[in-house]
Amino acid sequence: MHSVFSWLCCFLSVGTLFDSSESVRVTFSSPTVIPLENREDIYYVARATVGNEELDVVMDSGSLETVIISSVCDYCGPKQHLYHPANSATHQNTNDVSQQSYGSGELLTRLAFDNVKIGTSTLAKASMWEVVDAYMPLLQESDFAGIFGLGPYPPNIEVISFNDYASSGSASGGNGGAAAPQKVKNENASTSLQWQLGLNVYSLCLNSGPGSPGQLIFNDNAVEQHGDAFHTVPVLPGLPWWAAELSEVKLGDQTIECGGSSCAAVIDSGTSLLAVPAFVRLVIASMLQAKGIECSNLAEAPPLHFKLGGKDFSLPARFYIGEVFGALSTEMSGQFDVGDDGCAALFQDFNEQVPDVGALWILGMPF
């Protein structure tokens, strides 16, 4: 299992290609391009049909599950853009519940099934987690209705199937009817949509320039046609994210401790910023302040260098420094530094350690 990175994808913007197959070479069918709409440079959404509704969903390489935000949730923001199960004749739910955890909060979900179409791919009775309650403050100001996980799935993955539920009588009738009190036999079973669709290779490309759109390409064959433009990076095994060993972090020529004796970085299309251990954020902020770096003199700012899986990568200052407009939310206050002029290094606090892996960084949209 590996990730392939290119700086030449999508007309000289940043691109990442993900391969969930165990072999290095895979068989590609025709690539399918799915447009990604840029929402104020905070997140990107794709258009998907769930039941009979067209919804905006975040395509998230940092998670695995298929999550749809339901209008039955009273703490999920304005309901007009959410999924309305009562309007879908093909919706069926269960009494299986699960908590989905993200860096931005927690979602209480129940297992449900409905038809899903994204791009040219259609799946009848796809399994998904339907959000019924939430502690995720950003939903109050967002307009997406789902999070479709694109994380790596293990070769022995067990995906929740509607047929298994139908044969056991576990699924309810459509239009949100009551469900029989059954449980998923395997608590580690998944609702991975990419597995249900039979997709194991995709790329994400975010075009350069403020407000620019992006692309998600299923079955991308760019590595076949332009192999010299890519770096192949080994993915750390046994993790639910696309993660690689992180080492030799430097701001310009100054070394920065990554946060532990060993470190790893998660490649996450669902995160707006770069998330690092708190002391790393403070060290970088101090270095930039000492150099007098502001948004007006980015050309003088050093690049951020690091190795992923032993391969060299660099982020120019324009990718990790930007202007912030408006007030910070309560959740972000103290975890994110903004200067008097609105200029900020795009790092937020993330203090997570994983056994046998070390300190985690999250390389979000700036990467």
C-alpha positions in Angstrom: 0.0 0.0 0.0 1.4 3.3 -1.0 0.7 7.0 -1.8 2.1 8.7 -4.9 2.7 12.4 -4.8 3.2 14.8 -7.6 3.7 18.5 -7.9 2.8 18.5 -11.6 -0.8 17.3 -11.3 -3.7 19.4 -12.4 -1.9 21.9 -14.5 0.9 22.6 -12.2 -1.1 22.7 -9.0 -0.6 20.3 -6.1 -1.9 16.7 -6.5 -1.8 13.5 -4.6 -2.6 10.0 -5.9 -3.7 7.3 -3.5 -3.5 3.6 -4.2 -5.3 1.1 -1.8 -4.1 -1.9 -3.7 -1.4 -4.1 -2.2 0.6 -4.4 -5.5 2.5 -1.4 -7.0 0.9 -1.9 -10.4 -2.9 -1.8 -10.7 -5.3 -2.2 -13.6 -6.9 1.2 -14.4 -10.4 1.5 -16.0 -11.3 4.9 -17.5 -10.6 7.9 -15.2 -13.7 9.6 -13.8 -13.3 13.3 -13.0 -15.4 14.7 -10.2 -15.3 18.6 -9.8 -14.6 19.9 -6.3 -16.1 23.3 -5.4 -14.0 25.6 -3.3 -15.9 27.0 -0.3 -14.0 30.2 0.8 -10.7 28.3 0.8 -11.8 26.4 3.9 -13.0 23.2 2.4 -14.0 21.6 -1.0 -17.2 19.7 -1.8 -18.3 17.3 -4.5 -21.8 16.8 -5.7 -23.4 13.5 -4.9 -27.0 12.1 -5.1 -28.2 10.3 -2.1 -31.7 8.9 -2.4 -33.3 11.5 -4.6 -31.4 14.5 -3.3 -28.4 16.2 -4.7 -26.0 17.0 -1.8 -22.6 18.6 -1.2 -20.2 16.2 0.4 -16.6 16.6 1.6 -14.3 13.9 0.1 -12.1 13.2 3.0 -8.8 11.2 2.6 -8.4 11.4 6.4 -11.3 9.1 7.3 -12.8 5.8 6.0 -16.5 5.8 6.7 -19.4 7.1 4.5 -21.2 9.7 6.7 -24.4 11.6 5.7 -25.7 14.4 7.8 -29.5 14.0 8.4 -32.2 16.6 8.9 -33.3 14.6 12.0 -30.2 16.1 13.7 -31.1 19.2 15.6 -27.5 20.3 16.1 -26.2 20.0 12.6 -26.9 23.5 11.3 -29.5 24.7 8.8 -31.6 21.8 7.6 -32.2 23.0 4.0 -28.9 21.6 2.7 -29.0 18.3 4.7 -30.2 14.9 3.8 -33.9 14.3 4.3 -34.5 10.6 4.9 -38.3 11.0 5.0 -38.2 12.2 1.4 -36.4 9.1 0.1 -38.4 6.0 -0.8 -35.1 4.0 -0.9 -33.9 5.0 2.5 -33.7 2.3 5.2 -32.3 2.5 8.6 -31.3 0.3 11.6 -30.9 0.6 15.3 -27.1 0.2 15.1 -25.4 3.3 16.4 -21.8 4.5 16.2 -19.7 7.5 17.1 -17.6 9.1 14.3 -14.7 11.2 15.6 -13.0 14.0 13.7 -10.6 16.7 14.6 -13.4 19.2 14.5 -15.8 17.2 16.7 -18.0 14.1 17.3 -21.0 12.8 15.4 -23.5 10.3 16.7 -24.7 8.1 13.9 -27.0 5.3 13.1 -26.5 2.7 10.3 -28.6 3.4 7.2 -28.8 2.4 3.6 -29.8 4.4 0.5 -28.9 4.7 -3.2 -25.8 6.8 -3.9 -24.5 8.3 -7.1 -21.2 10.2 -7.4 -19.7 11.0 -10.8 -20.7 8.2 -13.1 -20.8 5.6 -10.3 -24.1 4.4 -8.9 -24.6 2.1 -5.9 -28.0 0.7 -4.8 -28.5 0.4 -1.0 -25.1 1.7 -0.1 -24.3 1.4 3.6 -23.6 4.7 5.4 -23.7 6.3 8.9 -26.6 8.8 9.2 -25.9 11.6 11.6 -28.6 12.0 14.2 -26.8 14.2 16.8 -23.5 16.1 16.8 -21.0 18.1 18.7 -19.2 19.7 15.8 -19.6 23.5 16.0 -18.4 24.1 12.4 -21.7 22.5 11.1 -23.5 25.6 12.3 -21.7 27.7 9.6 -21.1 25.0 6.9 -23.2 23.9 4.0 -22.0 20.3 3.4 -24.3 17.3 4.0 -21.8 14.5 4.2 -18.3 13.3 4.7 -17.3 10.5 2.3 -14.2 8.8 3.7 -11.4 8.0 1.2 -8.9 6.5 3.7 -7.0 3.3 3.0 -8.9 0.1 3.6 -7.1 -3.1 4.7 -7.1 -6.2 2.4 -9.3 -8.1 4.9 -11.9 -5.3 5.2 -15.4 -6.4 5.9 -17.9 -3.9 4.5 -21.5 -3.7 5.8 -23.9 -5.0 3.2 -27.6 -4.3 2.9 -28.1 -7.9 1.7 -26.9 -9.2 5.1 -29.3 -7.0 6.8 -32.2 -7.8 4.5 -31.7 -11.5 5.0 -31.7 -11.1 8.8 -34.6 -8.7 8.8 -32.5 -6.0 10.5 -33.3 -3.1 8.2 -36.4 -1.0 8.5 -38.8 0.1 5.8 -38.2 3.3 3.8 -39.1 6.8 4.7 -37.5 6.6 8.2 -39.7 3.8 9.6 -38.8 2.0 12.8 -35.9 -0.4 12.7 -35.5 -3.8 14.3 -33.0 -3.8 17.2 -30.2 -5.7 15.5 -26.4 -5.2 15.7 -23.6 -5.3 13.2 -21.9 -8.6 13.8 -18.4 -7.2 13.3 -17.9 -3.9 15.2 -14.9 -3.2 12.9 -17.0 -3.5 9.7 -16.9 -0.5 7.5 -19.2 1.6 5.2 -16.3 2.5 2.9 -17.9 3.9 -0.3 -14.8 3.5 -2.4 -14.7 -0.2 -1.5 -18.4 -0.6 -2.2 -17.8 1.0 -5.7 -14.7 -1.2 -6.3 -12.3 1.8 -6.6 -8.8 1.5 -5.3 -7.0 4.4 -7.0 -7.8 8.1 -6.9 -6.1 11.5 -7.0 -6.9 14.8 -5.5 -5.8 18.0 -7.2 -6.3 21.5 -5.8 -5.7 24.2 -8.3 -3.6 27.1 -7.4 -5.0 30.6 -6.7 -7.5 31.8 -4.0 -11.0 30.4 -4.6 -9.8 28.0 -7.3 -11.7 24.7 -7.7 -10.2 21.2 -7.5 -10.7 17.8 -8.9 -11.1 14.3 -7.6 -10.2 11.7 -10.1 -11.2 8.0 -9.6 -9.1 5.5 -11.4 -6.5 8.2 -12.3 -3.9 6.9 -14.7 -1.5 9.9 -14.4 1.1 7.7 -12.7 1.0 5.4 -15.7 1.4 8.2 -18.2 3.7 10.6 -16.3 5.6 8.4 -13.8 8.6 10.7 -13.7 6.5 13.4 -12.1 5.6 11.3 -9.0 7.3 10.2 -5.8 6.1 6.9 -4.3 5.9 7.0 -0.5 5.3 3.9 1.6 2.3 4.2 3.8 2.6 3.2 7.5 0.7 -0.1 8.0 -2.2 -0.7 10.4 -3.5 2.8 10.5 -6.9 4.1 9.3 -5.3 7.1 7.5 -2.9 7.7 4.6 0.1 8.3 6.9 3.8 8.2 6.2 6.9 8.5 8.4 7.8 12.2 8.9 11.4 13.2 9.5 14.1 15.9 9.0 11.7 18.9 9.5 13.4 22.2 8.8 12.3 25.8 8.4 14.8 27.0 5.9 18.1 25.6 7.2 16.9 25.5 10.9 16.0 22.1 12.2 12.7 21.7 14.1 11.9 18.7 16.3 8.9 17.0 14.9 7.3 16.3 18.4 8.7 12.9 19.4 11.4 10.3 18.9 9.4 9.3 15.8 6.7 11.1 13.9 4.2 10.5 11.1 2.1 12.8 8.9 -1.5 12.1 7.8 -2.4 13.3 4.3 -5.9 14.8 4.9 -8.0 16.5 2.3 -10.7 17.2 4.9 -8.5 19.5 7.0 -8.1 23.2 6.2 -4.8 23.8 7.9 -1.5 22.1 8.9 -2.0 20.5 12.3 1.1 20.0 14.4 2.1 19.5 18.1 1.5 22.8 20.0 5.2 23.4 20.7 6.0 23.0 17.0 3.5 25.7 16.2 5.1 28.0 18.8 8.6 27.3 17.5 7.7 28.1 13.9 5.8 31.3 15.0 8.9 32.4 16.9 11.2 31.7 14.0 9.0 33.7 11.6 8.7 36.6 14.0 12.5 36.7 14.5 12.9 37.0 10.7 10.2 39.7 10.6 8.0 37.7 8.2 4.6 39.1 7.4 2.2 38.6 4.5 3.7 41.6 2.8 7.2 40.0 2.5 6.5 36.3 1.9 9.3 36.2 -0.7 11.7 36.5 2.2 10.2 33.6 4.2 12.0 30.3 4.2 10.3 27.1 2.9 9.2 24.3 5.2 11.2 21.2 4.4 10.5 17.6 5.5 10.8 14.0 4.5 7.8 11.7 4.0 8.8 8.1 3.8 12.4 9.2 3.2 11.4 11.4 0.2 12.1 15.1 0.2 9.2 17.6 0.1 9.0 21.4 0.6 6.2 23.8 1.1 6.9 27.4 -0.1 5.9 30.1 2.4 2.8 31.0 0.3 1.4 27.6 1.1 1.8 27.8 4.9 1.3 31.5 5.5 -1.9 33.4 4.6 -4.4 36.1 5.5 -7.2 35.3 7.9 -10.5 37.3 7.7 -13.0 37.6 10.5 -12.8 36.5 14.1 -11.6 33.1 15.2 -14.1 30.7 16.7 -13.9 29.8 20.4 -12.6 26.4 19.5 -9.7 27.9 17.5 -8.7 30.6 20.0 -5.3 29.8 21.5 -4.6 27.1 18.9 -3.9 29.4 16.0 -1.9 32.6 15.8 -3.1 35.6 13.8 -1.1 38.8 13.7 -2.6 42.3 14.0 -2.6 42.6 10.2 -4.5 39.3 9.8 -1.4 37.4 8.6 -1.0 33.9 10.0 1.1 30.8 9.8 -1.5 28.2 8.8 -0.7 25.8 11.7 -3.1 24.7 14.5 -2.5 22.6 17.6 -2.8 18.9 17.4 -1.3 16.9 20.2 -1.7 13.3 19.3 0.6 10.4 19.9 0.0 7.0 18.4 1.7 3.9 19.9 4.6 2.5 17.8 4.2 5.5 15.4 4.9 8.6 17.4 3.6 12.2 17.2 1.1 12.9 14.4 1.1 15.9 12.1 -1.8 16.5 9.7 -0.9 17.8 6.3 -4.2 19.4 5.2 -5.1 21.5 2.2 -2.0 23.6 2.2 0.0 20.5 1.3 
